């Protein structure tokens, strides 16, 4: 049954959490992302993909210029800015949906918001850059806080938990408190348990099974299972692009547990999953 978890207006669009499942379309403007690296790292290709994702049903576009796949190395600040800012500016000038910037750097967040982005998606929950919380507070935009241990280079060696869900909850709660202390209103905060980030195959499944427990944080819940390796493991499918229907099953499980926002590559297919799953589970 639907539970009202408040609402948020982003770039003039009203997000009423709990009413339906919203979709964040992934737009990687990188040469090395695990699933689509190099496909959309020109301005023209990125604009076409952004338009395609919106027409397919994306409620938000998430633009990232730094791969966060396991083992990815950090790109120089100037390179991330050069990848992200022109794309955000062009998208904001041509599309009306909110645009998110996927970054862990406060300087990139600031430049992207000034170019037209409306929210910040930080996989480090604002722990990599000590300036991130104060900059987001100053900009007045929403912030997505994700759980991670270590960095993309080291995270898959940091999967030893005594109590997986309790530790993720504790981390996210501490980051919510830090964000509020920095001046970010609680209604501007979303949380993400970080599927695939410092998690093993079995831990990813446990997160999905126990996703409902994250509602105790009283923040909208983002889940990002799209094309990830745990799905490939189940399906014996090494090609991330061939994991669409495995992703659909994971998304359906997330919706059943009350996820508010799904971050996905295959928006057209997941939009149908959302419509049917919402009809079943949100009543």
DRENFIBA-874172 format. One record per residue (C-alpha): residue number from 1; residue in three letters; x, y, z. Coordinates in steps of 0.1 Angstrom, whole numbers, plus 2048, in hexadecimal, padded with zeros to 3 digits. Layout:
N
+-----+------+-----+-----+-----+
!  nr ! rest !  px !  py !  pz !
+-----+------+-----+-----+-----+
! NUM !  ALA !   X !   Y !   Z !
...
+-----+------+-----+-----+-----+
% end
This chain:
283
+-----+------+-----+-----+-----+
!  nr ! rest !  px !  py !  pz !
+-----+------+-----+-----+-----+
!   1 !  UNK ! 800 ! 800 ! 800 !
!   2 !  UNK ! 80C ! 823 ! 7F7 !
!   3 !  UNK ! 81A ! 837 ! 814 !
!   4 !  UNK ! 81D ! 85D ! 810 !
!   5 !  UNK ! 842 ! 866 ! 815 !
!   6 !  UNK ! 83F ! 88B ! 80C !
!   7 !  UNK ! 846 ! 89D ! 7EC !
!   8 !  UNK ! 860 ! 8B1 ! 7DA !
!   9 !  UNK ! 85F ! 8C9 ! 7BD !
!  10 !  UNK ! 87E ! 8C8 ! 7A7 !
!  11 !  UNK ! 880 ! 8E0 ! 789 !
!  12 !  UNK ! 85A ! 8E5 ! 78B !
!  13 !  UNK ! 852 ! 8C0 ! 78C !
!  14 !  UNK ! 840 ! 8B1 ! 7AA !
!  15 !  UNK ! 84D ! 891 ! 7B8 !
!  16 !  UNK ! 834 ! 882 ! 7D0 !
!  17 !  UNK ! 847 ! 866 ! 7E1 !
!  18 !  UNK ! 833 ! 846 ! 7E5 !
!  19 !  UNK ! 819 ! 84F ! 7CA !
!  20 !  UNK ! 82C ! 83E ! 7AE !
!  21 !  UNK ! 84F ! 832 ! 7A5 !
!  22 !  UNK ! 864 ! 84D ! 793 !
!  23 !  UNK ! 880 ! 845 ! 77B !
!  24 !  UNK ! 8A3 ! 855 ! 779 !
!  25 !  UNK ! 8B2 ! 84F ! 757 !
!  26 !  UNK ! 8D7 ! 849 ! 757 !
!  27 !  UNK ! 8EC ! 85E ! 73E !
!  28 !  UNK ! 911 ! 856 ! 741 !
!  29 !  UNK ! 927 ! 86E ! 72E !
!  30 !  UNK ! 945 ! 859 ! 734 !
!  31 !  UNK ! 95C ! 843 ! 71F !
!  32 !  UNK ! 95E ! 827 ! 739 !
!  33 !  UNK ! 93D ! 821 ! 74B !
!  34 !  UNK ! 937 ! 7FB ! 750 !
!  35 !  UNK ! 918 ! 7F9 ! 73A !
!  36 !  UNK ! 918 ! 815 ! 721 !
!  37 !  UNK ! 93A ! 825 ! 722 !
!  38 !  UNK ! 943 ! 839 ! 703 !
!  39 !  UNK ! 91F ! 839 ! 6F5 !
!  40 !  UNK ! 914 ! 85C ! 700 !
!  41 !  UNK ! 934 ! 86F ! 706 !
!  42 !  UNK ! 92F ! 888 ! 6EA !
!  43 !  UNK ! 917 ! 8A5 ! 6EE !
!  44 !  UNK ! 901 ! 89A ! 6D1 !
!  45 !  UNK ! 8FE ! 876 ! 6DD !
!  46 !  UNK ! 8F7 ! 880 ! 700 !
!  47 !  UNK ! 8DB ! 898 ! 6F5 !
!  48 !  UNK ! 8CB ! 87D ! 6E0 !
!  49 !  UNK ! 8CD ! 864 ! 6FC !
!  50 !  UNK ! 8BE ! 87D ! 715 !
!  51 !  UNK ! 8A1 ! 884 ! 6FD !
!  52 !  UNK ! 89C ! 85E ! 6F9 !
!  53 !  UNK ! 89C ! 858 ! 71E !
!  54 !  UNK ! 883 ! 873 ! 725 !
!  55 !  UNK ! 86C ! 868 ! 709 !
!  56 !  UNK ! 86E ! 845 ! 717 !
!  57 !  UNK ! 862 ! 851 ! 739 !
!  58 !  UNK ! 87F ! 85E ! 74E !
!  59 !  UNK ! 874 ! 876 ! 769 !
!  60 !  UNK ! 898 ! 881 ! 770 !
!  61 !  UNK ! 8B8 ! 87F ! 75B !
!  62 !  UNK ! 8D8 ! 876 ! 76E !
!  63 !  UNK ! 8F7 ! 883 ! 75D !
!  64 !  UNK ! 919 ! 875 ! 768 !
!  65 !  UNK ! 93C ! 87C ! 75B !
!  66 !  UNK ! 94F ! 864 ! 772 !
!  67 !  UNK ! 94C ! 83F ! 770 !
!  68 !  UNK ! 945 ! 82E ! 792 !
!  69 !  UNK ! 948 ! 80A ! 786 !
!  70 !  UNK ! 95E ! 7F4 ! 79C !
!  71 !  UNK ! 982 ! 7FC ! 796 !
!  72 !  UNK ! 97B ! 81D ! 784 !
!  73 !  UNK ! 996 ! 838 ! 788 !
!  74 !  UNK ! 98E ! 85C ! 790 !
!  75 !  UNK ! 98F ! 874 ! 773 !
!  76 !  UNK ! 99E ! 897 ! 777 !
!  77 !  UNK ! 986 ! 8B2 ! 783 !
!  78 !  UNK ! 98A ! 8C5 ! 762 !
!  79 !  UNK ! 981 ! 8A6 ! 74E !
!  80 !  UNK ! 961 ! 89F ! 762 !
!  81 !  UNK ! 956 ! 8C4 ! 75F !
!  82 !  UNK ! 95D ! 8C3 ! 739 !
!  83 !  UNK ! 948 ! 8A3 ! 736 !
!  84 !  UNK ! 92B ! 8AD ! 74C !
!  85 !  UNK ! 924 ! 8D3 ! 749 !
!  86 !  UNK ! 91E ! 8D6 ! 724 !
!  87 !  UNK ! 906 ! 8B8 ! 724 !
!  88 !  UNK ! 8F3 ! 8C5 ! 742 !
!  89 !  UNK ! 8F0 ! 8E8 ! 733 !
!  90 !  UNK ! 8E4 ! 8DA ! 711 !
!  91 !  UNK ! 8CB ! 8C2 ! 721 !
!  92 !  UNK ! 8BD ! 8DD ! 738 !
!  93 !  UNK ! 8B8 ! 8F4 ! 71A !
!  94 !  UNK ! 8A5 ! 8DA ! 706 !
!  95 !  UNK ! 893 ! 8C4 ! 720 !
!  96 !  UNK ! 87C ! 8CD ! 73C !
!  97 !  UNK ! 883 ! 8AF ! 754 !
!  98 !  UNK ! 899 ! 8B4 ! 772 !
!  99 !  UNK ! 8BE ! 8AC ! 76C !
! 100 !  UNK ! 8D3 ! 89C ! 787 !
! 101 !  UNK ! 8F9 ! 89D ! 787 !
! 102 !  UNK ! 90A ! 87D ! 792 !
! 103 !  UNK ! 92A ! 889 ! 7A3 !
! 104 !  UNK ! 93E ! 888 ! 7C3 !
! 105 !  UNK ! 94E ! 8AA ! 7BE !
! 106 !  UNK ! 940 ! 8CA ! 7CB !
! 107 !  UNK ! 94F ! 8DE ! 7AF !
! 108 !  UNK ! 93E ! 8C9 ! 795 !
! 109 !  UNK ! 91D ! 8CA ! 7A8 !
! 110 !  UNK ! 91F ! 8F0 ! 7A8 !
! 111 !  UNK ! 928 ! 8F3 ! 784 !
! 112 !  UNK ! 90D ! 8DB ! 779 !
! 113 !  UNK ! 8F1 ! 8EC ! 78D !
! 114 !  UNK ! 8FC ! 90D ! 77F !
! 115 !  UNK ! 8F9 ! 8FD ! 75C !
! 116 !  UNK ! 8D6 ! 8F1 ! 764 !
! 117 !  UNK ! 8D7 ! 8D2 ! 77A !
! 118 !  UNK ! 8BD ! 8D0 ! 795 !
! 119 !  UNK ! 8CA ! 8B6 ! 7AD !
! 120 !  UNK ! 8EB ! 8A4 ! 7B7 !
! 121 !  UNK ! 8F0 ! 87F ! 7B8 !
! 122 !  UNK ! 90F ! 877 ! 7CD !
! 123 !  UNK ! 919 ! 852 ! 7D0 !
! 124 !  UNK ! 92F ! 85B ! 7EE !
! 125 !  UNK ! 913 ! 86B ! 802 !
! 126 !  UNK ! 928 ! 88A ! 801 !
! 127 !  UNK ! 946 ! 87A ! 812 !
! 128 !  UNK ! 960 ! 87C ! 7F6 !
! 129 !  UNK ! 95F ! 8A3 ! 7F4 !
! 130 !  UNK ! 95C ! 8B5 ! 816 !
! 131 !  UNK ! 94D ! 8D3 ! 804 !
! 132 !  UNK ! 930 ! 8C0 ! 7F4 !
! 133 !  UNK ! 916 ! 8C5 ! 810 !
! 134 !  UNK ! 91C ! 8EA ! 814 !
! 135 !  UNK ! 91B ! 8F0 ! 7EE !
! 136 !  UNK ! 8FB ! 8DC ! 7EA !
! 137 !  UNK ! 8EC ! 8EF ! 807 !
! 138 !  UNK ! 8F6 ! 910 ! 7F7 !
! 139 !  UNK ! 8E8 ! 905 ! 7D5 !
! 140 !  UNK ! 8C7 ! 8FB ! 7E5 !
! 141 !  UNK ! 8C3 ! 8DB ! 7D0 !
! 142 !  UNK ! 8BA ! 8B8 ! 7DB !
! 143 !  UNK ! 8D5 ! 89F ! 7E3 !
! 144 !  UNK ! 8D6 ! 879 ! 7DF !
! 145 !  UNK ! 8EB ! 868 ! 7FA !
! 146 !  UNK ! 8F8 ! 845 ! 7F0 !
! 147 !  UNK ! 90A ! 82B ! 806 !
! 148 !  UNK ! 92D ! 821 ! 7FC !
! 149 !  UNK ! 94C ! 815 ! 80C !
! 150 !  UNK ! 96E ! 81F ! 7FF !
! 151 !  UNK ! 970 ! 82B ! 7DB !
! 152 !  UNK ! 967 ! 81B ! 7BA !
! 153 !  UNK ! 98B ! 80E ! 7B9 !
! 154 !  UNK ! 989 ! 7FE ! 7DB !
! 155 !  UNK ! 965 ! 7F8 ! 7E3 !
! 156 !  UNK ! 962 ! 7D3 ! 7D9 !
! 157 !  UNK ! 97D ! 7CB ! 7F3 !
! 158 !  UNK ! 968 ! 7DB ! 80E !
! 159 !  UNK ! 94A ! 7C4 ! 810 !
! 160 !  UNK ! 94E ! 7B6 ! 833 !
! 161 !  UNK ! 930 ! 7C1 ! 848 !
! 162 !  UNK ! 926 ! 7B4 ! 86A !
! 163 !  UNK ! 902 ! 7C0 ! 863 !
! 164 !  UNK ! 8FD ! 7CB ! 840 !
! 165 !  UNK ! 8DC ! 7DE ! 842 !
! 166 !  UNK ! 8E2 ! 7ED ! 864 !
! 167 !  UNK ! 904 ! 7FA ! 859 !
! 168 !  UNK ! 8F6 ! 809 ! 839 !
! 169 !  UNK ! 8D9 ! 819 ! 84C !
! 170 !  UNK ! 8F2 ! 827 ! 866 !
! 171 !  UNK ! 908 ! 836 ! 84B !
! 172 !  UNK ! 8EA ! 846 ! 838 !
! 173 !  UNK ! 8DB ! 853 ! 858 !
! 174 !  UNK ! 8FC ! 864 ! 861 !
! 175 !  UNK ! 8FE ! 874 ! 83F !
! 176 !  UNK ! 8DB ! 880 ! 842 !
! 177 !  UNK ! 8E4 ! 890 ! 863 !
! 178 !  UNK ! 903 ! 8A0 ! 854 !
! 179 !  UNK ! 8F0 ! 8AD ! 836 !
! 180 !  UNK ! 8D6 ! 8BD ! 84D !
! 181 !  UNK ! 8F1 ! 8CC ! 863 !
! 182 !  UNK ! 900 ! 8DC ! 843 !
! 183 !  UNK ! 8DE ! 8EC ! 83C !
! 184 !  UNK ! 8CE ! 8D5 ! 823 !
! 185 !  UNK ! 8A9 ! 8D0 ! 82B !
! 186 !  UNK ! 89F ! 8AC ! 832 !
! 187 !  UNK ! 885 ! 8AE ! 816 !
! 188 !  UNK ! 8A2 ! 8B3 ! 7FE !
! 189 !  UNK ! 8B3 ! 892 ! 807 !
! 190 !  UNK ! 8AF ! 871 ! 7F6 !
! 191 !  UNK ! 8C1 ! 851 ! 800 !
! 192 !  UNK ! 8CF ! 834 ! 7EB !
! 193 !  UNK ! 8DC ! 813 ! 7FB !
! 194 !  UNK ! 8F7 ! 810 ! 7E0 !
! 195 !  UNK ! 8F0 ! 7EF ! 7CF !
! 196 !  UNK ! 911 ! 7E3 ! 7C0 !
! 197 !  UNK ! 927 ! 7FB ! 7D4 !
! 198 !  UNK ! 93C ! 7E8 ! 7ED !
! 199 !  UNK ! 922 ! 7CC ! 7EC !
! 200 !  UNK ! 925 ! 7A8 ! 7E3 !
! 201 !  UNK ! 90C ! 794 ! 7CE !
! 202 !  UNK ! 8FA ! 787 ! 7EC !
! 203 !  UNK ! 8FA ! 7A9 ! 7FD !
! 204 !  UNK ! 8EA ! 7BA ! 7E0 !
! 205 !  UNK ! 8CE ! 7A0 ! 7E2 !
! 206 !  UNK ! 8CA ! 7A6 ! 807 !
! 207 !  UNK ! 8C6 ! 7CB ! 801 !
! 208 !  UNK ! 8AA ! 7C5 ! 7E9 !
! 209 !  UNK ! 899 ! 7AC ! 800 !
! 210 !  UNK ! 89B ! 7C5 ! 81D !
! 211 !  UNK ! 896 ! 7E5 ! 80B !
! 212 !  UNK ! 877 ! 7EE ! 81F !
! 213 !  UNK ! 88D ! 7F4 ! 83D !
! 214 !  UNK ! 89D ! 813 ! 82D !
! 215 !  UNK ! 87C ! 825 ! 831 !
! 216 !  UNK ! 885 ! 82A ! 856 !
! 217 !  UNK ! 89C ! 845 ! 84A !
! 218 !  UNK ! 87D ! 85A ! 83F !
! 219 !  UNK ! 88D ! 864 ! 81E !
! 220 !  UNK ! 883 ! 85B ! 7FB !
! 221 !  UNK ! 894 ! 83C ! 7F0 !
! 222 !  UNK ! 8A8 ! 838 ! 7CF !
! 223 !  UNK ! 8B2 ! 816 ! 7C3 !
! 224 !  UNK ! 8CB ! 80F ! 7A7 !
! 225 !  UNK ! 8CC ! 7EB ! 79C !
! 226 !  UNK ! 8CE ! 7F1 ! 777 !
! 227 !  UNK ! 8E3 ! 7D8 ! 763 !
! 228 !  UNK ! 8FA ! 7D1 ! 781 !
! 229 !  UNK ! 910 ! 7B3 ! 785 !
! 230 !  UNK ! 8FB ! 7A1 ! 79F !
! 231 !  UNK ! 8E0 ! 79E ! 784 !
! 232 !  UNK ! 8FB ! 792 ! 76B !
! 233 !  UNK ! 905 ! 778 ! 785 !
! 234 !  UNK ! 8E2 ! 76B ! 789 !
! 235 !  UNK ! 8DC ! 769 ! 764 !
! 236 !  UNK ! 8FF ! 75F ! 75A !
! 237 !  UNK ! 8FF ! 77D ! 743 !
! 238 !  UNK ! 920 ! 790 ! 73F !
! 239 !  UNK ! 911 ! 7AA ! 728 !
! 240 !  UNK ! 902 ! 7C6 ! 73D !
! 241 !  UNK ! 8EA ! 7D0 ! 721 !
! 242 !  UNK ! 8DB ! 7AE ! 721 !
! 243 !  UNK ! 8D0 ! 7B1 ! 745 !
! 244 !  UNK ! 8B0 ! 7C5 ! 73E !
! 245 !  UNK ! 897 ! 7AC ! 74B !
! 246 !  UNK ! 8AC ! 7A3 ! 768 !
! 247 !  UNK ! 8AD ! 7C8 ! 770 !
! 248 !  UNK ! 887 ! 7C8 ! 76C !
! 249 !  UNK ! 884 ! 7AD ! 787 !
! 250 !  UNK ! 89A ! 7C1 ! 79F !
! 251 !  UNK ! 886 ! 7E1 ! 798 !
! 252 !  UNK ! 866 ! 7CF ! 79F !
! 253 !  UNK ! 873 ! 7C2 ! 7C0 !
! 254 !  UNK ! 87E ! 7E6 ! 7C9 !
! 255 !  UNK ! 85B ! 7F4 ! 7C0 !
! 256 !  UNK ! 84B ! 7D9 ! 7D6 !
! 257 !  UNK ! 860 ! 7E5 ! 7F3 !
! 258 !  UNK ! 857 ! 809 ! 7ED !
! 259 !  UNK ! 874 ! 818 ! 7D9 !
! 260 !  UNK ! 86C ! 83B ! 7CE !
! 261 !  UNK ! 885 ! 840 ! 7B2 !
! 262 !  UNK ! 897 ! 827 ! 79C !
! 263 !  UNK ! 8B7 ! 830 ! 78A !
! 264 !  UNK ! 8B8 ! 81C ! 769 !
! 265 !  UNK ! 8C7 ! 81A ! 747 !
! 266 !  UNK ! 8A9 ! 80A ! 735 !
! 267 !  UNK ! 88E ! 824 ! 73C !
! 268 !  UNK ! 875 ! 818 ! 722 !
! 269 !  UNK ! 873 ! 7F5 ! 730 !
! 270 !  UNK ! 875 ! 7FF ! 755 !
! 271 !  UNK ! 859 ! 818 ! 750 !
! 272 !  UNK ! 842 ! 7FB ! 747 !
! 273 !  UNK ! 84F ! 7E8 ! 765 !
! 274 !  UNK ! 847 ! 805 ! 77B !
! 275 !  UNK ! 824 ! 80A ! 76D !
! 276 !  UNK ! 81A ! 7E6 ! 774 !
! 277 !  UNK ! 82C ! 7E2 ! 795 !
! 278 !  UNK ! 81D ! 803 ! 7A2 !
! 279 !  UNK ! 7FA ! 7F6 ! 799 !
! 280 !  UNK ! 801 ! 7D7 ! 7AD !
! 281 !  UNK ! 814 ! 7E5 ! 7CB !
! 282 !  UNK ! 809 ! 80A ! 7CF !
! 283 !  UNK ! 7E4 ! 809 ! 7D7 !
+-----+------+-----+-----+-----+
% end
